[in-house]
Amino acid sequence: MITLETVNLEIDGPKATIFLNRPDKKNAMNPQMHLDMNQALDEIEADGNVKVVVITGNGDSFSAGMDLEECFLKPYDDPQLFYRTNLVALTWFKRLKAFPAVTVAKINGFAFGGGVLVTGICDLAVASESALFGLSEINFGIFPAGGASWAAAHNLPRKQALYYILTGDTLTGRQAEQYGLVNKAVPAEQLDEETDRLVRKLLKKNPVTLHLAKQVYEHNRATDLPTAIDYDQAKLWELSRLTGSEWINVALKQFEKRAYQPGLSTYTRSDSTS
């Protein structure tokens, strides 16, 4: 366990878990947390073996969003300080979105503003049914910024995204699953088990394939079919080169022997985690 001032990081082989650790402040993100999150991502990248990163909160909250006083109110009269303070936050948000490992948000409680943003930019998300999400920025006179509106627009249907942006109303974990903000909502007592089940499934996959699959998805969301096909082919050659054509030499060789069924299970990798 690596203990920073506002973040705890646990690296356990191919799995890393980041705990937002300001429980007395509902894990609101202050300038120190933004610095600590960048450092946590540095540590994970330096390790070189992490395939899945889980982000959760200590206490009864995931994150109440940005610390309004420390991030906005106090530095506002110093434009350069205000800019530098929030640039650190925007830096790790963008890093997390493009992170090579698969990122999983584990929503254990309140997730407001920046908490919705982090949920939305993680690749996958599991929530407690009783978790509470909200974009409350409209209630203090601004719109969700810094990527929060992007997260709503890219994870919720249009009318639902606009509803929560314009009203500031909250939605439960169960509603978040219904609208697509999270993959699954479960009773609070099953949150650890469900997240671990998902992580175990991911850890059995080829990490290079996971990373390139993320890149292909992001690219192909914003392009036409012919361009997407060309990109797919280029990435498939890249994948083959980087993995020694494992999909041919290992996976399809096992399939040839009927050792597994691709529609129901994955092939066996020498470094997979059971």
N, C-alpha and C positions, 0 to 999 in steps of 0.2 A: 504494500500500500504506500503510495506517494501522497503525503499530506501537504497541500498548499493552504494558503490562508482561507480561501473560500471554496475550494474544490478538493475532493479526494479522488485519487486515481488508483485503480487496482488493475494490474496486468497479470492475467493468469493464462500463460501460453498464448494461444491464438485469440483469446477473448480479452477485451479491455472494458472496464466499467468506470464511467465518470459519474461521480456523485456531486451534484450541486449542493453546497454545504453552507447555506445561511438560513437554517430552519427557523430562526427567530424572526426573520424577515420574509418568510415564505419563499426563500431562495430567489429573492429579487436580485437582478443582475446589476451590481455596482461596478465602478471602474476596476476594482481589484479582481472581481470575478472575470471580467473580460481579459485581463492580463493572465489570470490563472488558466482560463480555458485555452488561450493560445499556447501556454506552456504545456498543458496536458496533451494537446494535439502534437506538439513537438516531441514529447516523450514517447507517444505511441508510434509516431513515424520513425523515431530513432531506434525503437525496438526492432522494427523490421519484420516481425512475425505475426502481427495482429491482423486477423481476418474480419473480426466483428467488433464493433464498438457500441456498447449500450450506454445511454445517457439517462439518468434518473435523478431524483431529488431526495435528499435526506429530510426526515420529518414527514409532515402531512401534505407537502406540496411538491409539485414538479418545479414550477417557477412562476411567480407572480408577474414576471416580465421585467422591464427595466426599472431600476431604482430611480424613481422620478426626481427625487431631491438631489441625489449624488450625481446622476448622469445629465440632468437637464437644468434644474433650478440653480444649484450652486455655481456651476461653471458658465452660466449663460452670459454674464456680463464681461467675460473674457473670451472673445471670439476664437482666438487660437487654442485656448484651453478646451473650450467647448468642442471644437473640431477634433482635436487630438483625442479627447476622452472618448468620443463616439466612434472615431475611426478604428480604435482597437476592437470595439464591439463588431463593427461591420466587417472587419478583417476575419475574425474567427467564424462569423456566420457564413461568409463566402468559402472559407476553407472547409467547413463542415459539409457544405453542399457538394463540394468537389472531392471529398475525402476518398482515398483509394479503397479503404476498408468499407464494408457494409455497416451503415449506421442504423441503430434501432433506438427509438425513443420509448422509454418505459414510463408511462404517465401515471404516477401514483397519487395525484391530488390536483390542487389548483394549477391551471396552466393559462395564464393571461398574457396578452400582448406578445412580448418576446418569447413566452412559453409556447404560444401557438406557433410562432415563427420557427422555433427549434423543432417542434413536432412536425411541422410541414416540410422542413428541409431535410430531415432525416429520411433515409430510404424507406424504412418501415417503422411502424408504431403499434404498440400494444398499450391499452389503457384500462384502468379500473372503471367499471361501469359507473361508479359514483364520482369519478374525476369531473372537474368542472372547467370548461374552456370558455374563454371570452376575449373579445377585442373591444376593450373598454375605452379606447383612445377618444372616441367621439364624446364621451362623458366629460372629458376635460379639454374639449375644444379643438382637437386635431384629428387627423385620420391616421390609421395604422401605417407607419412608415418603417424605414430601415429593412424592408423585406417582408414585413408582416402582411401587407396587402397582397404581395406576390404569393405568399404561402397560402392565403385564403383563396386567391384566384386559381391557384394550381392544384388545390386539394378539395375544394368544395364546388358543387354546382353553382352557376352564376347567381341565381336568385337567393340561394342560401348564403353565399359569400357576401353579397350586398346586404342582405338582411342583418347579418351579425356585424358587419362593418358600420352600417348606418344606424343601428339601434343600440349597440353595445350590450345586447342581451347575451345570456350565457347558454351554453349547450352542454349536455352531459356526455360522459364517455360513450354511453349507448347511442346517443344521437351522432356523436363524432364518428362512430363506426358506420352508422346508417348513411351519412353524407360523404364518407370517404376520407376523412381527416386522419383516422387511424385504421389499421387493418383489422383489429379485433378488440372488443371490450369484454372484460370478464369480471366476475365478482372480485372484490379487493383481495380476498384471501387466496385467489388463484393467479394473481398477477405475476408473482415470481415464477411459478410453475409454467405458465403459458409463455413467458419471455424466454425461460431456459429451453423450453421445447423448440421454439423458433431458432434460437441461437445454435442449438445442437444440429438442427437441420442444415443451417448455413455452413457450419464448420466442416461438414462432409464434402462441400463443393470445392472445386479448384479455385484458389484465390485470384489467380490471373483472370479466369473466366468471369468471376463475380465482378471484378473491376471493369473489364471491358464491356460486360453486359450493361453496366451502369452508363458507361460512355455512349454506347450505341443507343440506348433508350433516350438519353438526353438529346443527342444529336437528331434522332429520327422524329422526335416530337415536333420539330420545327422545320421539316423539309418535305419535299414531294417524294413519291415512291421511287422514281428512277435514281434520284440522288441517294436515297436511303439504301437502295440495293447496292449501289457502288460502294458506299461507306461500309455496309455490312461485309462485303467481300474483302475489302482492304483490312478490316479489323479481324476477319477470320484468318487471313494469312498471318497477321501479326500475332494472333493467339497461337496459331500452330507453331510459329517460330519460337515464341517465348516459352511454350510448354513442351517442346519436343513432340508436337502432334499427339499429345496425350489422348485427345478425343478419338483418334484413329488407333493408336498403338496400344492403348489400355482399355478405354471405354468400349469401343466397338469390337475389340477382340473378346472382351468379356461377354458382350451381347451375342457375339457369334456362337459362344458356348452356352448361351441362354443362362448365364449366371445371374442376370437381373433383367427386369422389364423397365425400360426407360419411362414409360407412362406411370409407373407405380413406385419406382425407387431409383436410387443413384448407383453408379458404379463404385467399386472399391478403390480408394486411393491409398498409397502406401503411407501418406502422412495425414490421413483423415482422422478426425476426432469422433469417436463413437458416443 
